Amino acid sequence: MAAKKHLALAFVLALSGVAAACGGGSTPPPDTANDQKTDGTTTDKPADTGGATDAKPEGGDAKPAGDAKPEGTGTGGTAATPPAPSGKPSTNIRQSQMLEDIKKIGLAPDKLQDLPKIALAQKKKLMPLFQKALGYKDCNGCHVEGDYKAETRNIKVTRGMWKNFVVALRDEKGGAVFCDTCHDGNEHNLNHSDKKALEKFMDEQYEDKLTRADKKDMECGTCHGDPFEGDIITKVWGIAKK
């Protein structure tokens, strides 16, 4: 179907932007401003705006391409990351290897709430999993060094990815998905060098191998709405460009 082909090019713009928060062997930093509000705390830190279709997850505005692992994306996700080598293949969908880790945190992978509604202590334990799933070197993939309460564009994108993919989607067998389902340790999990090949990849991997938690048909409108909008992050989720 024609809509299927549009999904290939546009759906990738959002998926490649999914990023992790902080963690990986060290104590996770304080949660973000918006998340803290759900735990009864407040902050007077102004939110950082930004947003582009090719944005990274909540911590870096690198352009999605290939599956190269960054060596850190800079303070608060503001440093540009060069595209992955054109010969690097896109990362296939796989069964998440982190579902048991999520259960140990006290969360049910198939009954997750929106990220801001999850208890602060549990979100801090999720952050190392975000970092590992995206292949981030440190917390600065999403957070501003020295000011973990500051809202960055990647933090906002991560919330969108969590709500619209982790919570709303399932794998082809109906099992829960997580960040590593698509990224598998690669921040840039899609190769954009050949649009035809990418289109075919998206059809075979993302549309055919992902399903919806609500049991409805997985189609372009699942993520892009009706009428179709290719710029999910900016136009659908309302996250402003930098």
N, C-alpha and C positions, 0 to 999 in steps of 0.2 A: 504494500500500500504506500501511497505517496507520503503519508504522515510519518511512516516508519523511517523514511530516509531523512526527514527533517530532524527526527529524534537523534539520529546518529551524530549530527553536527552540533546540535544545540544542547542536548542532554549532557554531552561531554563537558561543556563549558562549566556546568555546575559541579559535576562529579569531580573534575580535576581540581576544583577549588577546595574540597573538603580537607580540613587540616586538623591537627591535634592541638591539645593544650599542653600543659607542662607535666614533667615527671621524669621517669627514666632513671631510677637509681637514687634519686635525691628526694627530699621531702617536698611535696607539691607546694607551690606558693599559694597565698590567699586567693580566693576566687574572684571572679570579675565583679564589677559594680552591679550589674543587673542581677547576677546570680546571688550576690550577697543580700539583696533586698528580700529574696525569698526566704532567707534564714534570719530575718529580723534585723539586719544591719543595713546601714546606708553609707553612701559615699558622695562626696561633692565633686568627684572627678568628672569632667565633661567627657561625653562619649566621643571617640574618634570616628570620624566618618570616612567613608571610602567604599569602593565596591566596583568591581568590573567583572564582566562575564568570565574572564580568565583568571579570576582571583584564586588564591590558595585558601585553605581553610583558615580558621580563625587565627592566623598568625603568619602572614607573609603574602605579598602580592605577586609572587612568581607566576609566570605564565605556565599553564598546564601543558606539558609536552613530555612524552616518553615516561619512563619510570625512574629517572635518575634520583638518587638520594642526595639531598642538599647537605652541605656541611654547616648548617645553621642558616637561618633566613634573615638574620639581622634583627635589630631592635624593633620589637613590636610588629614584626612582619612588614617592614617598609622597604627593605632592600630588594632590589630586583635579582632574580635568579635566571641565568641563561637557560635556554631551552635544552632539553636532553638531546643527545645525538640522534640524528634522523633514523639511524639504523636500529635503535633500541625498540623492541616490540612493545606494544601495549600490554598491560597486565591483565590477564584473564581473571574472570570472576572465580572465586573459590569459597569453600565453606570456611566460615570464621574459625580461627584457632583461639579466640579470646573469650568465648562464651562462658567457659568454666571460671575464668578470672572475674567476669562480670557477676556471676552468681556468688562468688566469694565476697564480693563487696556488699552483697545483700540485695541485689537487684535481679529481677527476672528478665532475661534478654528479650523475651517475646511480649513483655508487658511494660516496656519502658515508657516513662513520662517524658514530656518536653524537658530539655536540659535545665532551664531555670527553676523547674518544680522539684528537682532532685535535691536532697539534703546536701548541704555544703560539704560535710565530712565525706559523703560518698562521691561527690564530684571530684574532690581532691584525689581520691583513689582511682578515679577513671583517667585522670590526666596522664599518668605514666603509660596507660594503654593507648591513649591518643598518640602520644609521642612515638611509641614503638610502631604502631600501625602505619604512621606516616613517614617513619624513618628520620625524624627530627633529631638533631644532635643535642639540643637543649630546649629550655622553656621559651626561648626567644622566638621560636617559630610562631608563637601566638602572642606572647606577652612582651610588654616593654620592660627591659631590664631595669630593675630597681623600683619599678612601680607596677606591681602585678594587678592593682585595682583598675588601672587605666583600660578603657575600652578600646580595642583595636578593630580594624576591619575584619581581620581573620577570626577574632572571637565571635563577631556577629555572623560571619559565614558559617562557622562551625555550628552555631545554634540552628541555622537554617538547614544545614546538612543533616544534623541529628534529627530534627523534626520531620523533614521530608524524605529522608532515606532510611536512617537507622530505625526510627519508630514506625514509619509508614510502609516500609517494604520488607519482603521476605525473599529467600532464595527459591529456586525452582521446585524444591520439595516442601516449601512452606516453613522452612526453618528460619530462625532469626538471623539477621545480618548485622555486621558491625563495620567499623572503618576498614579493617583489614580484609573484608570481603572483596573490596575493589582495589585497595591500595597495596596490601601485602608488603608493607615496609617501604613503599615508594611514594614519595610526595607527588611526583609527576608520573601518573600511571597510564597516560595515553599519549600515543605518538600522532602528532598532527601533520607530519610531513607529506602524507599521501591521503588526501581527503576521501578518495574512493575506498581505500583500504580501511580507513577509520570508520566510514559509513557502514561497511560490511561488518566490521568488528562490533560496532554498537548494536546493530541488529541482532547479531548472533549471541552476544554476551549480555548486554544490559536489558534489551527488550525481551529476548527469549529466555534468559536465565534468571530474571528477577520477577517476582510476583508481588501482589499487594496484600497487606495485612487485612484489608477489608474484603478480600476475596473478589473484588471487581477486576475487570480486565486491565492488564498492564498495557498502556498505550501512550502515545505522545502526550495527550492531555493530562496524564497522571502527574507529570512534572511541569509541563509547559502551559497548561490551561487551555481554555477554548474561548476565543480564538487562540491559535498557537502563538506563543511568544518565546523567541529564542533566547533572549537575555533574561534568564531566570533570576539571577542574583539581584540585578538592578531593577528590572521591570516587574518581576513577580514577587520577589521577597522584599523589595524596597530598600535594599542596601546601597547607599549612594556610592558612586565612583569616587576615586581619590581626587 
